[in-house]
């Protein structure tokens, strides 16, 4: 029994990661704060670096962060606050008055060395975003842009988005826990934590990096309407846009992966697409296969038609 307990402890230690979390909806939304809390509660060391204001749709734009000329979203910091700042009760909760890319960069370059003993994040979680980022919408998504910034900096990253939820304060998690926004935040955060754990476990077992260099994973969750818990969801390997002229990795007896939209519109599914951090378009079958192998234990499944 003691040997089994030791093995479980070692596995937990091996899969615990230093994680930077960011988004484009802002540092104080219900979804990013719930994700921060859940990752923390499962043993990860987590730092949040998000935009001071909602910066949805800003893609990979960048600017020099400046002092605020208006309050942070939901009045979480006053007008005149410095360009970067943190929650007085938890310095791991940080805002950046810039775009999502700027928040990710600040987290990687400034916050990670401070909180991760001089090191870099092991992984960057961007999201979960309020609203889906499907198909070529990724070209405009700040959530995807932040993940791509991390990957271009050499940090494995994934972008997570869900069809449900709304742009509400993290306080909604406590004041209205049964609202759709709170329920979506809990369900999507649990799913994202499962994804991170699966990826970290596979990397610990193989000794390989969490993801191949130069790619990110774009994950989209179906609406929660008929999916009351994370356990209702199934994971399907997908591509941004279905393309009969492209040969994808073999999955479910086919070398043509389904589109993200067809996956999340089919029921309680999460689409999992591998895209280039440079072009933000689908990668080749070889790179798809490398990520497929790492994520088999989610488990990946077939889309029921």
WOSUL-V550596 format. One record per backbone hydrogen bond with DSSP energy under -1.0 kcal/mol. CO is the residue of the C=O (numbers start at 1). NH is the residue of the N-H. Records with the same first field share a line. If there is no record, write none. Layout:
BEGIN
CO->NH + NH
END
This chain:
BEGIN
1->5
2->6
3->7
4->8
5->9
6->10
7->11
8->12
9->13
10->14
11->15
17->45
18->122 + 123
19->47
20->125
21->49
22->127
24->55
28->170
29->33
30->34
31->35
32->36
33->37
34->38
35->39
36->40
37->41
38->42
39->44
40->43
45->19
47->21
48->94
50->96
51->27
52->73
55->58
58->61
68->80
72->75
73->76
77->72
78->81
81->68
83->97
85->95
90->93
92->48
93->87
94->50
95->85
96->52 + 98
97->66
99->103
100->104
101->105
102->106
103->107
104->108
105->109
106->110 + 111
107->112
111->115
112->116
113->118
116->119
123->20
124->158
125->22
126->160
129->131 + 162
134->137
135->138
136->139
137->140
140->59
141->145
142->146
143->147
144->148
145->149
146->150
147->151
148->152
150->155
151->154
156->124
157->217
158->126
159->219
160->129
161->221
162->131
166->168
168->30
169->172
170->173
171->174 + 175
172->176
176->179
179->183
180->184
181->185
182->186
183->187
184->188
185->189
186->190
187->191
188->192
189->193
190->194
191->195
192->196
193->197
194->198
195->199
196->200
197->201
198->202
199->203
200->204
201->205
202->206
203->207
212->215
214->277
216->275
217->159
218->273
219->161
220->271
221->163
224->227
229->232
230->233
234->270
235->301
236->272
239->260
243->246
251->254
254->251
255->248
258->239
259->263
260->264
261->265
263->266
267->269
268->234
269->222
270->236
271->220
272->238
273->218
274->283
275->216
276->280
281->276
284->288
285->289
286->290
287->291
288->292
289->293
290->294
291->295
295->298
296->300
END
